[in-house]
Amino acid sequence: MELYVTFTSPYARLARIVVLEKGLQDRVEVIAAQTRVADSPYYKINPSGRVPYLIDDAGVGMEDSALICAYLDNLDGAPRLHRLVSEQDWSYGQLEARTRSLCDGVSVWVREMRRPANERSPTVLAHEIARGLRLATLFESEVTSPLLQGPPRMAHLVLTAALDFARTSGFGDLTEGRPNLATWLARLHALPSVQSTAKPPAQSG
Ligand SMILES: N[C@@H](CCC(=O)N[C@@H](CS)C(=O)NCC(=O)O)C(=O)O
């Protein structure tokens, strides 16, 4: 397996600690990734650009320290740091983590934009826009997969909230020019729970 890290990231450190705790040093190659630079070759490996990122023995990639640590801990069927995961649904977990990565990125952009103009970082804004575009392009193909075509789970809801937030906050309409994503989102918008939470309630009084 390959574990992409930066050696300063506390999230990547968690995954590195679990590798050692579980005695997985011989099975996991720890690789330094180049994050937060434009056009890093790492973005071809993990389009969100975040670390940690694990590629398992089957070639399945997953991001998010919580998911990776649970996965590594569960490999021997005797997790010590997590509950036993009975449903070995790691590919779903990977998908959900990616939807959260998009939501987190858009939120960082919005937070930055809420600062006075002279306090905003153009570097942070550009970084999050680039990440959002890479992930939207990935989701344009992933929404046709059985997982995202199936009944709504958290990944559906997080992706919907992230795409709506991107559009309403001025980040951008990430479904534009992405027909699969647009069709998929329209289907999610039909859910009553999604509709009734789309807008803040009207102010009373
Ligand atoms: N929720 C994620 C957070 C991962 C994360 O944001 N890592 C930072 C390093 S501490 C990163 O990859 N930053 C690069 C970027 O934002 O492009 C996790 O727990 O793994």
The ligand as an SDF file (V2000), in Angstrom:
LIG
                    3D

 20 19  0  0  0  0  0  0  0  0999 V2000
  -10.2510   16.0010    7.1080 N   0  0  0  0  0  0  0  0  0  0  0  0
   -8.9950   15.6850    6.4780 C   0  0  0  0  0  0  0  0  0  0  0  0
   -8.1230   16.9320    6.4440 C   0  0  0  0  0  0  0  0  0  0  0  0
   -6.8750   16.7010    5.6050 C   0  0  0  0  0  0  0  0  0  0  0  0
   -6.1760   18.0130    5.2500 C   0  0  0  0  0  0  0  0  0  0  0  0
   -6.8170   19.0260    4.9400 O   0  0  0  0  0  0  0  0  0  0  0  0
   -4.8310   17.9690    5.2380 N   0  0  0  0  0  0  0  0  0  0  0  0
   -4.0540   19.1430    4.9250 C   0  0  0  0  0  0  0  0  0  0  0  0
   -2.7020   19.0360    5.6180 C   0  0  0  0  0  0  0  0  0  0  0  0
   -2.8490   19.2360    7.3530 S   0  0  0  0  0  0  0  0  0  0  0  0
   -3.7980   19.1800    3.4300 C   0  0  0  0  0  0  0  0  0  0  0  0
   -3.7140   18.1590    2.7920 O   0  0  0  0  0  0  0  0  0  0  0  0
   -3.6480   20.4010    2.8570 N   0  0  0  0  0  0  0  0  0  0  0  0
   -3.3730   20.5770    1.4790 C   0  0  0  0  0  0  0  0  0  0  0  0
   -4.4390   21.3800    0.7910 C   0  0  0  0  0  0  0  0  0  0  0  0
   -5.3310   21.9540    1.4710 O   0  0  0  0  0  0  0  0  0  0  0  0
   -4.4210   21.4310   -0.4490 O   0  0  0  0  0  0  0  0  0  0  0  0
   -8.3190   14.5400    7.2050 C   0  0  0  0  0  0  0  0  0  0  0  0
   -8.6490   14.3010    8.3800 O   0  0  0  0  0  0  0  0  0  0  0  0
   -7.5050   13.8390    6.6010 O   0  0  0  0  0  0  0  0  0  0  0  0
  1  2  1  0
  2  3  1  0
  2 18  1  0
  3  4  1  0
  4  5  1  0
  5  6  2  0
  5  7  1  0
  7  8  1  0
  8  9  1  0
  8 11  1  0
  9 10  1  0
 11 12  2  0
 11 13  1  0
 13 14  1  0
 14 15  1  0
 15 16  2  0
 15 17  1  0
 18 19  2  0
 18 20  1  0
M  END
$$$$
